Amino acid sequence: MISIRFLFPAFLAAQLLSVSVANGQSKRPLVQEFAGSTILLTSGDTLRGPVTLRRDQDVLLMAQPDGTITTLSAVSINSFAVKGEEVDSRRGSGYYDNFYDARNGYFYGNPMYGMPRQRPETEDRNRVRVFRTFRWNRGNDYSDFKSPAFFEQLSNGPRMLLRRESLVERTMNTGPYGYGYGAGRYLSTYTQVKDDFYLATPAGDIIPLRNPKKDLLAVFQGQSRQIEQYVRDNKLSFTVARELAFIVNYANSLVKQ
């Protein structure tokens, strides 16, 4: 195995922390462990093995046989695929889905593409998740500074639906008996995994979908009526990751390439 060590720049780590605090995100980092991975480096080399993904820093950590840890930052990675993730109890039912069909361009109701497989009834630890590196302003619309970041690919192109995940703290008023009463004296917090969706253009630009329906229809303005009709006919949601991926694939099919 090729051993390559990249140091994550201190100034970039500091900037990520400031952005995280400014956006009100949890200070607790989202760390995910995967039993297997295939990593394509920008150098053209390929690495394989178990990895740990640090979402807050956009780095992969890979243990070496000699006990050392190889740190791979986003600047050194073109794309990677992982599988064998531990099920996270903070995620909702049905979250562990396989986007294989969506990444290959399927969408509901088109005989040219066939019908995608239905959502699995059981959580699948062996599902393959695909991540790609894009240069991004990290949500600062007024900054021209862009740095490499990991995005999970959920749909096919040419405009790809992407996702980033983070931990956020939620506050809940449970009341003295758990019924939501108590004038704010019985507040409790819980941690939740939050999805943020984006659209990657063929040129590699990242468009945030802060309001997935409104922002997606703005990108596909000329096809908005057809998209909305497709969503109604198939009872899809713009806020469910799997269904939004099929909506994006359908929208792509309406645009002349």
N, C-alpha and C positions, 0 to 999 in steps of 0.2 A: 504494500500500500504506500502511496506517495504521502509523505508527511509534510504538510505546508502549514506554517504558523503565521497568522496575520494579527497584529495588534489593533484592537478597536480604538480609533482616535479619541483621546480624552475630550477634545473640544466638541466632537460630535455627540459623545455621550452626554455631555453637559447640556447641549442644545436639546437633545431628546427629552431630558428630564424637565427642562423648562417648558417645552411644548406640552408635555403630559400634565404638568401642574396647571398650565394655563387653560387646558381643555377640561379640567375638572376630573381627570381620570384617576383611578385608584393608584396609589403609590406602590401597591403590591404588583410585582411583575408576573406576567402570564408565562409560565414555563411548561413546555410540553415535551414529553419523552416518547421516542419512537423506536420500535425494535429493529426497523430496517430502513435504509435510505439509499438512493442513488443520486449523487450530486454531480452536476456538470459545472465545472469551473470555467471562468472566463479564459483561462489559459488553454482550454480544450481537454484537460485531464478530467478523469472521472474517479470519484471516491464512492465507496460503499461501506455501510456498516450502521450500527445503532448511533443515534444522534439525540442531542437535546437542543430544542429550539427556544431561544430567549426572545420573546416577542418585543420586549421593551427596548432591546438593543439591536434587533435584526442581525443576530449572529447564530451560527450553529456550533455546537460543542461536540467534538468527537473524541472518544477515549482511544488511546493508542496502546498496543501490546506492552510497551515499556512503562505504562502507568501515567504518561503525560497526556495532556489534553490539547488537542488541536482546535484552535479558535478560527472559524471561518466567517468573516464579515460579508455583508451583502455586496461590497465592492468586488469581491473575488468570486462571486457565484453568479452564474447565468440563470440556472434553474435547478430545482431538485424535487424529487418525489419521495414521499415517506409513507410508511404503513406500520401497523402494530401499535397504535396509540391506546393508552389506558383510557377507559371511559371516565369522563369527568362528571361528577354528580351535580355540578353547578349548571350543566347544560340541560335544556328541555328535552322532552321525549321526542324521538325521531330525528335528533340532531345528527347522529352519526350515519350519514347518508353517503352513498357513493355517487359522485358527480360524473362518472364515466360517460354516461349517455349524453349529458349536457355538454361536456367538454368536446364531444365528437359531433356536435351540431344537431342533435335530435330536438324535436319539439312536438308537442301534442297535435294530433289531427292532420298530419301531412303524410300521405302514403309514400311520398318520395323518400322520406326519412324513416318511416316505420314508427311504431309506438315504443316509447321508452319503457324500460322496466319500472314497475311500481315501487314505491318506497318499501324497503325491507322491513319486516315486522320485528326483527331482532337487531340489536346493535352489532355492527360489523367492525371488529378491531382490525381486520385485514383490508379494509377499504384503502384505496390509494389516493392520497392527496397530493396535488401538484402545485408547486409554488414557482413564481417567476420574479425576477428582479427588475424593478423599474425605478427610474429617477423621479423623485417626488418632493414637493415643497412641504410635506408633512402637515397639510391642512392650513398652511398660512397663505391665504390667497393674495396677500400683498408682498410676498417675498419672491424674488427671482432665484433664490438659492435652492437647489435641488440636490438631494443625496440619495444613494441607492437604498431601496427598501424592499422587503419581501411582501408579495401579494399572493393569495391563494387564487388559482384559476378555477372558476366555477362553470364557465360556458365556453363555447367555441368563438372564433372571430368572424369577421375582421375586427369588430369591436367586442372585446372580451369583458365579461362580468368578473370582477375581482372582489376579494374580501380580505379585510384585516380584522383581527380580534384583539380585544383588550379586556382587562378586568375593571369593573366599576363598582363602587359602593352604593347601595341603595338603602334608603331609610324607610322604615315602616312603623306606623303607629299601631301597636298591638292592643293597647288598652289594658286595664287591670285583669280582664278575663279573656283576652285574646280576641275581642270582637271589634277592635278599632276605636274604642272610646277611651277617654282619659285626658283630653285637652293637652296633648303633647307631652304628658309626663311619662308615657310608656313607649318611648321610641326605641327601636332596635334597628340594627343594620345587618345587611347580608351582602355577600359578594356574588356578582353575576358576570358571566362572559357576554360581552357586547359585540355584535357584528356591525361593521361599517362597510358599505358597499361602494364600489368605484367602477368606472368604465375606462378601459384602456383603448385608445384610438390606434389605428394602424401606424401612426407616426410615433407611438410610444408615449403620448401624453396621457395624464391621469385626470379623469373627470370625477369629482366626488358626487355620489348620489345621496345627498343628505336627506332629501325627500325622494325616495326611489321612483314613485310614479311621476311626479312633476318633473324631476330632472331627466329621467329617461325619455319621457315624451318630448321634452325640449330638444334633446339630441336628435331624436327621430321625428322631428316636427312634421315632415311631409307624410309620414306614415302613421301619425298618432291615432287617427280614427280607426284604421285597420287593427292597430295594436289593442286599443281599448275593446273593440268588438271581439277580438281573439281571446282576451282575458275574460270577458263576460261569458262567452260560449263555453270555455273550458273551466270556468270557476276557479281561476288562479288568483294569486295574491302577489302584489308588488313587494311585500315585506317578508315573504318566506323565501329563503335562499334558493332552494331547489326549484320552486316555481318561477322565481325571478330569472333564474338561469335559462329556463325554457322560453320565457318571454323575450329575453335578449336574443336568443337564437332565432326566434320567429322574426323579430325586428330586423335582424341582419339579412334574413332571406328576402325581405321586401326591398332592399336597397340594391340597385344595380352596381356591380363591382367594376 
